[in-house]
Every structure is written in structure tokens, then in C-alpha cells.
Amino acid sequence: MRFRSLRCYNFRNLENAEIDLAAPEVFLVGENGQGKSNFLEAVYLLCYGSSFRTRSDAILARHNQYECALAARISDDPAGDATSGIVDPGQAADPVTSSSADGPGHAAGTGSAPRPATVGERKITWRDGKKQIVVDGNEITDRKDLIRSMPCIVFCHDDIHFVRGAPEMQRYFFDQTLSLDDPMFIDTLRGYRRILKSRNSALKEYRVDLLPVYNQQLAETGLEIQRRRRLAVERFSRTFGELYRGISGSSDDLFIEYRPSWKNDPPADKVVALLEERTESDLSLGTTTSGPHRDRFRFAMHGADYTQTASTGQLRLTSLVLRVAQAHFFAERAGRRPLLLLDDVMLELDPVRRARFLAVMPRYEQALFTFLPDEQYTSYRKDATLVYRVADGRLTAE
């Protein structure tokens, strides 16, 4: 599935207009603060119903406006697959042998007659403080239903927080990765959070009579989350390590270690006993002090915490590799290509690492890139790429 067009109404600083997106790659070129990231945000919102930049829908509407909307036409067009428009500067693109949306050496449409394309529509409106999501005429009441329909992975500067940020940021990243693989995991997380909230309320109110029930529920649901996280990290870390060596050019191995709050994979009764042992401490603090909401992840090299010695540039590269690994992980597990949004992330790569990054780019259905005007973005296949200049919220085709 890929975007054919996107229409904005009172969204951020973007002009009220419909933009043609009918290409495997779309380049947005402009200075900072002109609306490039806003456009990527609009695409992401139409994929998932939420923003990757804010949790407040109230700030999405243009200044002094109280309603806004986004709409898109979506295409499922296997005959429209094309080779990647991104070309390493100095190399010519070959439509058969260069990297493509289906991987190196794939010629789109070869060997079988293309089936007719199907076109769908989705729309999000914000009015009077309420959000409505409609896909093909049907209202979506649970954003979980959007996860697999239009999988999208965004690369942005804030991804560095997944590496050097608070533990909750690492938990968020891996829970997001697991949810892409299995949207039902979202229900498990929601169930755990409800139980945790209830247990914390009981602790604050000193309702010790309720704790045995909550302890049992917390143990059972929490152990399932830990089991899923452990398996995901074991698989993910292998892919991540290979990609890190490939892009960084380093011969050193970088691993991701999972450090669960409940160690050594205990049975539920052992966890219940642990929660009971901590009852007095939890009562005094008014909160649950153990469980998956306290899990940690560590980036380790040579047995040490990599984030304590790595430079900011190395940490940014690591966050970029995380997203590449996430896209590969999804594609391998789901057997589908995601849509990729890359927000100025290649600006931070030197020419050698940029070439390595392009060489391991995950397979994608469609990719949108942002560039500054002086970046080397001019090497691309013109029949596979749309290029827009972005200024004051207006997108103008080159």
C-alpha cells in the first residue's frame, strides 16, 4: 500500500492543497522550518492516527483555527513497484540491477501479468476537540486496527532518545516493534497498564485487601510481556548488530541486552511472592516498584555500557541503525514492506556511511525523504521519484 495523494486542510503551516504522491520515492527539499517535517507528520497521522512529534492533537490545527483535516488516496498497485529512486552520488541507476523496493536485482512486474490496482481512502478530522478517523467509509474507533493496514516507520532526530534517553524510551521502542509484529500485543500492554493503575490506586488508598488479586493478575500479564520482549530482543539484536557493523564500518560488536525487572524468568507464583515481599515498600511509596514497567535495555560493547563512552555522532548513528533494524524486523516477520519516512537523517552521515546506509536500506513500499537545499539529493531516477520544493508550507513540484 502506498499513497497516491494527500490533501491538507488547516494542518500546521501546510497550504490547503492536494499533493500528488504517486511515486515510490518522494523528496521534500527546503530550509528548516518550512513544513517538510509537518508533511511527514501528516503522512504518519494518516497511517496510525497519531503523531510521532506530539501527544497533543490540539496543536495540530493552524494558528487561530479550531478544526483541521487530512485526507489521502491509497493505492494497492503491485504493477506500480519500481526501483529505488535513491542513487549513491557518482553511480548510475540501472532499473533492473540496482536496489529496488523488492531488493537488489528485482525487475518490477517481471514474470506475471499485473493485477488491477485497488484504491482506498482515509481521512482524519479534528473538530471541537474530537478526532474522527475514517478508512474506506468506515469509522475507526481503535487505532490498533490501523497498525497492519499501512505500516509506517519514521526516522527522525528524536530517535536518539531510544539510545541515550530514559529507560521508558527504550521500553517504548521495543513495545512499538512488538506491536508492529503483532497488533494484539497492544491489548496485552493495555491490560497490564490497567492492572498496574488499579494496584497503584489500592496502594495509595491503603486497600491491602485488594492486593492479592492485583498481584496475581500483574504477575500473569507482566510475565507474558517479559517473555515477548525477551524473544524480540534476541531476534532483533542479531539483525541490529549486523546492520551496525555494515553501516558504521566497525569490527566491534554492539549488542542490545534485555534486563527485566523480574529476573531469571520466574514462574507466576514466585512473582506473586516477590510482590508480597515488597508490599510495605510499595505502600510507603504509593506505587508498584517492580514489573515490566521497570524493565531496562542496555547497548553493550565489549561488556560495557556503550552509551557511556560513545560520542553524540556515534549515538545518532546507533539510533539510525535501530530504525533500519526495526524496518527489517517488520518486513521479515510480516512478509510485507513498510512505508518509510526519513526526516533529514542522512544529513548527519558522511559520504561513506551514507553509501553504506543506502546499501542496506530496508525494502519499502514507498519512501519520503526530506533534504536541505544544499544536500546532494540530485542523483535519482526521475521516472521513480517526485521532487517538491517546500517553502512557507507550500509544496511546489520541480
HELIX and SHEET records of a PDB file:
HELIX    1   1 LYS A   36  TYR A   48  1                                  13    
HELIX    2   2 ASP A   57  ILE A   59  5                                   3    
HELIX    3   3 PRO A   78  GLY A   80  5                                   3    
HELIX    4   4 ARG A  143  LEU A  146  5                                   4    
HELIX    5   5 HIS A  157  ILE A  160  5                                   4    
HELIX    6   6 HIS A  161  ARG A  164  1                                   4    
HELIX    7   7 PRO A  167  ASP A  181  1                                  15    
HELIX    8   8 PHE A  185  LYS A  204  1                                  20    
HELIX    9   9 VAL A  208  LEU A  210  5                                   3    
HELIX   10  10 LEU A  211  SER A  248  1                                  38    
HELIX   11  11 ALA A  268  GLU A  277  1                                  10    
HELIX   12  12 THR A  279  LEU A  285  1                                   7    
HELIX   13  13 PRO A  292  ARG A  294  5                                   3    
HELIX   14  14 TYR A  306  GLN A  308  5                                   3    
HELIX   15  15 THR A  312  ALA A  334  1                                  23    
HELIX   16  16 VAL A  345  GLU A  348  5                                   4    
HELIX   17  17 PRO A  351  ALA A  359  1                                   9    
SHEET    1   A 6 GLU A  18  ASP A  20  0                                        
SHEET    2   A 6 ARG A   2  TYR A   9 -1                                        
SHEET    3   A 6 GLU A  67  ASP A  76 -1                                        
SHEET    4   A 6 THR A 118  ARG A 127 -1                                        
SHEET    5   A 6 LYS A 130  VAL A 135 -1                                        
SHEET    6   A 6 ASN A 138  ILE A 140 -1                                        
SHEET    1   B 6 CYS A 152  PHE A 155  0                                        
SHEET    2   B 6 LEU A 339  ASP A 343  1                                        
SHEET    3   B 6 GLN A 366  PHE A 371  1                                        
SHEET    4   B 6 GLU A  25  VAL A  29  1                                        
SHEET    5   B 6 THR A 385  ALA A 391  1                                        
SHEET    6   B 6 ARG A 394  ALA A 397 -1                                        
SHEET    1   C 3 PHE A 255  ARG A 259  0                                        
SHEET    2   C 3 ARG A 296  MET A 301 -1                                        
SHEET    3   C 3 ALA A 304  ASP A 305 -1                                        
END                                                                             
